Amino acid sequence: MIELTNVSKTYKKRSVIANISFTVPLGKIIGIVGENGSGKSTILKMIAGLLQPTTGTVTVNGENAHRRISKHVSYLSDRDSFYPFFTVREAIAYQASQFSDFNLAKAEEIMAYMALDPDKKISALSKGNRGRLKIVLTLARNVPYLLMDEPLSGLDPMVRHAIVKGMISYLDLETQTLIMTSHEISEIEPILDSFIAIKDGALVRKTEVEHLHESEGLGITDWMKKAYLE
Amino acid sequence: MAAWAASFKKDFRLTRSFFFVGLVMNLMILSLTLFITHGDNLYPFIPLLAVVALHVFYLPLFLFTSLRTEAGHLHLWLHNPQSAAALLLSKILNGLIMTIISLIVLYAMAGLLLISRFHLIEPHWTDTWMAGWLIFVHVILISVGIGVWVILLWSLYHALKYRIGRWNWLVILAAVILPSWIGSLFDSSSLYKMLTQWGSLEMNFPTFSIDPIPAYAGEYLYHFIITVGLFYLSAWIMDRKAEV
């Protein structure tokens, strides 16, 4: 289980996350939604142990999250960065060498699904294909928690739906949880079990998507328009 | 071990241009030396010796270059189950191998220049040979010592960049000046002498007209412990405090 307890994060003097607490169990697909700069990426980085909370605690399976929590967590950054000298195949082999839980066969399968050329240099890939490669590298790990920060960014609208569908099929929802942020909320909403809404670093709502549909008759985007703008 | 070996190969590819540029610079310095020096004298060795001495900065510069490249996509490097010590050792070993190869190339160049001038140093050959080895070893030792400081300051910077903001560089500066000042005070104390001045390794060069150079095994051990301590402190900061 991922557990955030009274977590705040301040960059220099600017508060980015303000006293947030929530837990995430295994076997769920959870979306973190909010405006630009609301703190979504910061939350994912704290769970990945790549940022430290200013106050409060972040634990993954009971262990304080520091960078070596990567043994339990697979993290996809919103930044478009790779070692550019690798080919797609070399990037996958490097990831496999670093993470003992990396499933090479699964990576090959996802790579084929994503229509990536294994011999192409990363520096020669389009932004969309680099985005696909990030998904391959993250999704092919057999870890309990996968964190994806804007995984659909840079992908053509025509293929987003297929890629989201693919992402689901490669997840093992009995043993894995996927937490993702995305601005393409309508694309990811059908696959989400629940969502966490953040505004100005504070937790606005954490609920089941189905519950939102049933109780308020709204989708996430419509609810956000109501809750954030009114 | 396979994970570390893959990191090692990746680190080499990340910084190989640094290595090849260094080798080309060595060749350029040799060419320049041959171009500007003439006659049967030892002047061509002066620039080569200067470049050998400058190799104390080779590993620190290499580490700075490598770490600065990683800083451009820090999550890629730090989102990794290997310990920071292992990740850093991969870089240090890459840099050390490159330093040693670069020094060997320079020494080989010096050897080639020496063939026709051997008669000039023949009476001092044993001492020259010994001095050459000692310079080689000490350049590497000093280089590692400074390199570990580069790593420490880099990890401190990445641990503090979101906490302190614009005063970050002041803290980094203080992290250099304060320990250096305390270190120099300690080095001149009688406690330091008592702790380190054992196991004399005095270096004698009878055919050079210079006094014997005092050295102690205790001093080497002291600096080794300090270097290892600073390395593990840097690794701890990277594992627990550095932020992306």
Interface residues (C-beta under 8 A of the other chain):
Chain A: T10 Y11 K12 K13 K45 A48 L50 L51 Q52 H66 R67 R68 S70 K71 Y75 S77 R79 S81 F82 Y83 F85 A93 Y94 S97 Q98 F99 S100
Chain B: A2 A3 A5 A6 S7 K10 R13 L14 G72 H73 L74 H75 L76 L78 H79 N80 P81 Q82 S83 A84 Y162 R163 I164 G165 M238 D239 R240 K241 A242 E243 V244
